[in-house]
Each structure stands twice: as C-alpha cells, then as structure tokens.
C-alpha cells in the first residue's frame, strides 16, 4: 500500500495566515502594515537588489506610498501575485508585531524540523532571558491544563496536542536563547568545565 504524500503548504501561506490573524485581532489595517513592511524592506535589502516597488515618503509622497504599498501587500495576500519573494519574506515577518512574528517564525522553522531561537541584543538582553522563559512556561502550562484535567494525557487530548507542541517549542527556544546568553558570559572553552 502506497503512503499518501504530505505536501507542505507554501511558506507564503504560513506568512499570510499569521498576517490575516494579526489584521483581524488588532487595530492595524493593511495599509499601515504595508508601511511597516516597506520600512523593514528598505532597511534590510540593498537598493540595487530590491525587486518589489515598496516606497517610503513624507507629506504627499507618504500618502502615495501608503496606497501603493497597501495595494502591493493586498495583491500578495489575495493571490493576484502568486509568489512571495524571499527578500520580501524577511521584511514581512519582521514587520509583524512581536507575538505574531514569533508564532510565524516558529511555524516556518517547524517546517524544517527546527526551532526558531531569538538572539537578544543590547540592553533588552539583560532581562530578556528570565522574563521570556517565565512567560513561555506559563503559556505551556495553560496549553497543558485542559489535557491534564483528568490526570492523564491520552487520545482524548488530541484537540490540545498542536497547541501543546507549539508552546513547548516556544519554551525550548527560550531555554536555548537563555543558555546562549549565559554561555556568552563564560570564557571560551569553559562551558562544560
């Protein structure tokens, strides 16, 4: 008997799904989000290799850029433009608000069987580890609570499985990020001493 092939949805479907959820759950509209994407795109991609005509501007140019960028983003999301360019994907994901970005990055990493681990920097890195670790642990406990209500995890808990796995991946990522931060403090070669 042949096994059915299991194809992954396109990466862009993951990105668009998190973007739609963000637009539905927040007060942000597509034009405003498109401007955030354009700002990141212009920060990350050198002018001579930009393939997407996202614009920035001030005054009247800003209004024109807002309309232009909103239309471009909507064309990707509604399928008019079929493929999200790789150079735009990074800017797009980074432009998502933090909670949606981390969910999107986690889902994109899971496609390859890896974890997305944030690397803290600057002053935020000093307190980042413990606060984020505590938050992720709490979210894992919330996900586990309905499954453990009867004192055991069994096939009846299948509806909770995906969320439990996602939250446990987020916690593991935070542990790895914290470990990286602590390891950086130690002299080279003394991690396991």
QUIHUNOR-V614862 format. One record per backbone hydrogen bond with DSSP energy under -1.0 kcal/mol. CO is the residue of the C=O (numbers start at 1). NH is the residue of the N-H. E is the energy in kcal/mol with one decimal. If there is no record, write none. Layout:
co=CO nh=NH e=E
co=CO nh=NH e=E
This chain:
co=10 nh=13 e=-1.2
co=10 nh=14 e=-1.1
co=11 nh=15 e=-2.0
co=12 nh=16 e=-3.2
co=13 nh=17 e=-2.2
co=14 nh=18 e=-2.0
co=15 nh=19 e=-1.9
co=16 nh=20 e=-3.0
co=17 nh=21 e=-2.1
co=18 nh=22 e=-2.3
co=19 nh=23 e=-2.7
co=20 nh=24 e=-2.5
co=21 nh=25 e=-2.2
co=22 nh=26 e=-1.6
co=29 nh=33 e=-2.4
co=30 nh=34 e=-2.5
co=31 nh=35 e=-1.7
co=32 nh=36 e=-1.6
co=33 nh=37 e=-2.4
co=34 nh=38 e=-2.6
co=35 nh=39 e=-2.4
co=36 nh=40 e=-2.2
co=37 nh=41 e=-3.0
co=38 nh=42 e=-2.6
co=39 nh=43 e=-1.5
co=40 nh=44 e=-2.4
co=41 nh=45 e=-2.4
co=46 nh=49 e=-1.9
co=52 nh=54 e=-1.9
co=58 nh=61 e=-1.5
co=59 nh=63 e=-1.3
co=60 nh=64 e=-1.9
co=61 nh=65 e=-2.6
co=62 nh=66 e=-2.7
co=63 nh=67 e=-2.1
co=64 nh=68 e=-2.6
co=65 nh=69 e=-3.2
co=66 nh=70 e=-2.2
co=67 nh=71 e=-2.3
co=68 nh=72 e=-2.1
co=69 nh=73 e=-2.6
co=70 nh=74 e=-2.5
co=71 nh=75 e=-2.1
co=72 nh=76 e=-1.7
co=73 nh=77 e=-2.4
co=74 nh=78 e=-2.6
co=75 nh=81 e=-2.1
co=85 nh=89 e=-1.8
co=86 nh=90 e=-1.2
co=88 nh=92 e=-2.7
co=89 nh=93 e=-2.8
co=90 nh=94 e=-2.5
co=91 nh=95 e=-1.7
co=97 nh=101 e=-2.8
co=98 nh=102 e=-2.7
co=99 nh=103 e=-1.7
co=100 nh=104 e=-2.5
co=101 nh=105 e=-3.1
co=102 nh=106 e=-2.3
co=103 nh=107 e=-2.4
co=104 nh=108 e=-2.5
co=105 nh=109 e=-2.4
co=106 nh=110 e=-2.5
co=109 nh=112 e=-1.7
co=109 nh=114 e=-2.1
co=110 nh=113 e=-1.3
co=122 nh=125 e=-1.1
co=123 nh=126 e=-1.2
co=124 nh=128 e=-1.2
co=127 nh=131 e=-1.4
co=128 nh=132 e=-2.5
co=129 nh=133 e=-2.4
co=130 nh=134 e=-2.5
co=131 nh=135 e=-2.2
co=132 nh=136 e=-2.7
co=133 nh=137 e=-2.2
co=134 nh=138 e=-2.3
co=135 nh=139 e=-2.2
co=136 nh=140 e=-2.1
co=137 nh=141 e=-2.3
co=138 nh=142 e=-2.1
co=139 nh=143 e=-1.9
co=140 nh=144 e=-2.3
co=141 nh=145 e=-1.9
co=144 nh=148 e=-2.2
co=148 nh=151 e=-2.0
co=154 nh=157 e=-2.4
co=155 nh=158 e=-1.5
co=157 nh=160 e=-1.9
co=158 nh=161 e=-1.2
co=160 nh=164 e=-2.3
co=161 nh=165 e=-2.7
co=162 nh=166 e=-2.4
co=163 nh=167 e=-2.8
co=164 nh=168 e=-2.5
co=165 nh=169 e=-2.4
co=166 nh=170 e=-2.1
co=167 nh=171 e=-2.1
co=168 nh=172 e=-2.6
co=169 nh=173 e=-2.4
co=170 nh=174 e=-1.9
co=171 nh=175 e=-2.4
co=172 nh=176 e=-2.5
co=173 nh=177 e=-2.4
co=174 nh=178 e=-2.6
co=175 nh=179 e=-2.7
co=176 nh=180 e=-2.5
co=177 nh=181 e=-2.0
co=178 nh=182 e=-2.4
co=179 nh=183 e=-3.0
co=180 nh=184 e=-2.0
co=182 nh=185 e=-1.1
co=187 nh=190 e=-2.1
